[in-house]
């Protein structure tokens, strides 16, 4: 039996908030348990409450961007730059390598008579 579009939307309207609550509960509880198990014993820090643990989880998500289901803008940019680099002629690549090395000391040392 197929579910109609309206029933699917109603199911999602109920299921999505419940799923978010489960993720918040499990994530915050897990961070709280791990923190309270490790940090007081290792570093002498005080235990945290559930909401403090959830705050730590949110802060880590903001700072480090974990738990993402899609690629980041940085990885798209690296891929696009790699495609551009692959499309350059060898002479242009060497010119860019030399310029980067001369300016910032990045990349391999330029090949040629002046490097000998």
C-alpha positions, 0 to 999 in steps of 0.5 A: 500500500502506497502512502499519499503525498499528504501522509508522507508530509505528515509523517515527516512533520512528526518524525523529523522533530522526534529524530532531532530530539533523539540525536540531541539526547544521544549526542549530549548524553554521550559527550556528557558520559565521556567527559565525566569519565575522562576529564576529571580523572585525567585533568582534574576538571569538574564534571559537566551537566547534560546541557553543558555537554550539548553546548560542547557538542554544538561548539565543536560542530561550529568550530570543526564542522563535523557530522556534515553529510555534504562536501564542504566549500573548501573541498570543492575549491580544492577539486576545482583548483586541481582541475585547473592545475591539471589543465596547465601546460608544464611550463606554466606549472613550473613558473607558478612553482618558482613564483611560490617558492621565491615568494613564500618558500612553498613547493619544491625548489625550482629546477634549473641551472640556478638551483645547481 
